[in-house]
Amino acid sequence: MTATDERDFRETAGGGRRPLEGLLVVGLEQAVAAPIATRHLADMGARVVKIENPRGGDFARHYDGALNGMAAHFVWVNRGKESVTLNWADPRGAEVLERLLARADVLIQNLAPGAAERRGLAAAQVCARHPRLVAVDISGYGEGGPLSHKRAYDLLVQSEGGSCAITGEPGRPAKAGIPLVDLATGMYALSSVLSALYARRETGRGSAIAVSLFDVVTEWMGYPLNYTMGTGLEQEPAGVGSPAVAPYGAYPTADGQTVVLGTTNDSEWQRLARKVLDRPDLADDPAFAGNADRVRERARLDKVITAWAGSVTLDRAQEILDAAGLGNARLNGVQDVLDHPHLAARDRWREVATPTGNVRALLPPPIAAEWSPPMGAVPALGEHTDAVLAELGLGADDIAALRADRVV
């Protein structure tokens, strides 16, 4: 699909019915893992009602004021939602929430360990009362283990699950720069919700689903776990590279840039050695014949590639690598990505409203011919409280009384 095709699809799909229109999603959510899942449901047309504490709301609102005075994380994962402030620990707030759940199709929660269950809001409890509901519990460590009681944030679970040990440099473990486990957990929650909604069409019943950050990170550790099970060895992290493949890494160029290049099979290695490095001797050397051999000889290969990259500019390096049919990239910073010509050429940016003014946001990755994402506004804390409570049958006096008592 060309960039022109994508733009044409978006232009013609703008008025199309989005696939999840008519569905009501409730998010008892905070931080990233649950909010990214519900934001993607909103991108597909679902109505998402985010329940927030009247005293400050989702704590991610206050991480920083980087984007027009709003927190960068919050703006990213909360567009297109309605914000309702509700103290559901108060019996009157709990009754309001129950009315909302009776109408809802989906509930996703990532509250502190035990908090949902104590209030009868864990997935199995809610589904028992509302059999058509698809409910997802997102937790740090799941149920039934010695860590189940612990709070879990992305860094902590990356550490506990081993991913920090295979990131960074030898002797210098590192966390992935993005909240990898939060995001992966949100995507498992999203795919589980969509699967359960599909099944509900036949069964008429929802599902109680549980996803834990620890289970997600250990699942995604599949390659290093298998490698160590099979060899008894733990691979060293390789910085901007991979302990599994060589040559594969980042190399400074003559103009102060960095080219990232790699080979993923023997044929690519042969082209790199012969057409790029002009080293047929390396191509013919049995010491480099297979990937496992090249991994063992990584230091020797990196020395040769570093010398070659240092003799050319980035543009020239990429020209040569492209001509040889080899994968390559520029090592970009964050500002480079904001200004990236590929995003601009493919019309990936949109304006999104926030309480403090419009901001730029990237379109979600899926591109459909029949519909486009709504790219709705980021809500102010409690912005939709009165409207939602009125939908649930509460009158103005009732709402005023709840507000006076700080229930909403």
C-alpha positions, 0 to 999 in steps of 0.5 A, spaced: 500 500 500 502 506 497 502 513 501 497 515 496 493 509 497 493 510 505 491 517 505 485 516 500 483 510 504 483 515 510 479 520 506 474 515 504 473 512 511 472 518 515 465 517 515 465 510 515 462 506 521 468 504 526 468 496 528 467 497 535 461 503 535 456 502 540 460 498 545 461 501 552 468 500 555 469 502 563 476 503 565 478 503 572 485 504 570 491 508 571 498 509 569 499 505 562 498 498 561 490 498 562 489 505 559 493 503 552 488 497 552 482 502 552 485 507 548 486 502 542 479 500 543 477 508 543 481 508 536 476 502 534 470 506 535 468 504 542 466 509 547 470 509 553 469 511 560 475 512 564 473 512 572 478 517 576 479 518 583 475 525 585 482 527 588 487 528 583 485 522 578 489 518 575 496 519 578 499 519 571 496 526 570 501 528 574 508 525 572 510 532 568 507 538 565 511 536 559 506 537 553 502 544 554 502 543 561 499 536 561 503 529 562 506 526 556 504 519 558 497 521 560 496 525 553 499 519 549 494 513 552 488 517 554 485 521 548 478 519 546 475 517 553 470 520 557 473 522 564 468 521 570 470 522 577 467 517 582 469 515 589 467 507 588 469 506 595 463 510 598 457 506 597 453 511 593 459 511 588 459 503 588 452 504 586 453 509 581 459 504 578 454 498 578 449 502 574 454 503 569 457 496 569 450 493 568 450 497 561 457 496 559 460 491 554 467 491 557 471 492 564 478 493 564 482 494 571 489 495 573 488 497 580 493 495 586 493 488 588 487 486 592 483 493 591 478 490 586 477 484 589 475 487 596 470 491 592 467 486 588 470 488 582 475 483 580 473 480 573 470 473 576 466 477 581 463 482 576 462 477 570 458 473 575 453 479 576 453 481 569 454 475 565 455 479 558 461 483 560 468 482 558 472 483 564 480 484 564 484 484 571 491 486 569 496 485 575 503 485 576 504 478 578 497 474 577 494 470 583 497 464 587 504 465 587 509 468 592 509 475 589 502 476 588 501 481 593 507 486 590 506 492 587 509 492 580 511 497 575 514 496 568 521 497 571 520 492 577 517 487 572 523 488 567 528 487 572 524 481 576 523 477 569 530 478 566 529 483 561 534 488 564 539 483 564 539 482 557 539 489 555 544 494 555 552 492 555 556 487 559 556 488 566 551 494 565 544 492 565 538 497 562 531 497 562 528 498 555 527 505 554 519 505 553 515 501 558 515 495 554 512 490 559 506 495 560 505 496 553 505 489 551 500 487 557 496 492 554 496 489 547 495 482 550 489 485 554 486 488 548 487 482 544 483 478 549 478 483 549 477 482 542 477 475 542 472 475 548 467 479 544 467 475 538 466 469 542 460 473 545 456 473 539 455 466 539 455 464 546 451 470 549 456 470 555 462 475 556 469 472 559 473 473 566 480 474 563 487 475 567 493 478 564 499 479 569 505 483 567 510 478 569 507 473 565 507 477 559 515 479 560 517 472 561 513 470 555 517 475 551 523 472 554 522 466 550 528 466 546 533 467 551 530 462 556 530 457 550 537 459 549 539 458 556 535 452 557 538 448 551 546 451 553 546 452 560 549 459 558 547 466 559 548 470 553 551 477 554 547 483 552 550 487 546 547 494 546 545 496 540 545 489 537 543 482 538 547 476 542 543 472 537 546 474 530 552 477 527 554 482 524 548 486 527 549 493 530 551 500 530 557 503 527 559 511 527 560 514 520 565 519 518 560 525 518 559 523 526 552 519 524 551 512 526 549 507 521 545 501 524 546 495 519 545 487 520 545 480 516 540 475 518 542 469 514 548 467 510 546 470 504 546 477 507 553 475 510 556 474 503 553 480 500 556 484 506 563 481 505 563 481 498 559 487 496 560 492 501 566 491 505 570 488 499 573 482 503 572 476 499 577 473 504 572 473 510 566 471 505 570 465 504 573 464 511 570 457 514 570 461 521 565 466 519 561 460 515 554 460 519 551 465 524 553 461 530 560 462 527 560 469 526 557 470 533 563 467 536 567 472 532 563 478 533 569 482 535 573 481 529 567 482 524 565 489 528 573 491 528 572 490 520 565 494 519 567 499 524 573 501 520 569 501 513 563 505 516 568 510 519 571 511 512 564 513 509 558 518 510 552 516 513 548 517 506 554 514 502 554 508 507 546 507 506 547 508 499 552 502 498 548 498 503 541 499 499 545 497 493 547 490 496 540 489 498 542 489 506 538 492 511 540 498 515 538 504 518 540 511 522 541 511 529 536 517 531 534 521 537 527 523 539 527 529 535 529 526 529 523 522 530 519 528 531 521 531 524 522 524 521 520 525 513 517 518 513 512 520 518 511 526 514 510 523 507 505 518 510 501 523 513 501 520 520 500 526 524 494 529 527 491 534 531 488 532 538 484 537 543 486 537 550 484 541 556 490 546 554 490 546 547 491 542 541 497 537 540 500 533 535 499 525 535 500 519 531 495 515 528 494 508 531 498 503 527 492 499 524 490 502 517 483 500 514 480 502 508 473 502 511 474 506 517 479 511 520 480 512 528 476 518 531 483 521 534 478 524 540 480 529 545 484 528 552 479 529 557 480 534 563 479 530 570 471 529 571 469 533 565 464 528 563 461 526 570 455 530 570 453 527 563 454 520 564 451 520 571 445 523 568 445 518 563 444 513 569 438 516 571 441 521 577 438 528 577 441 534 578 440 534 585 443 527 586 449 529 582 450 536 587 449 532 593 454 527 591 459 532 589 458 536 595 460 529 599 466 528 594 463 522 592 464 525 585 
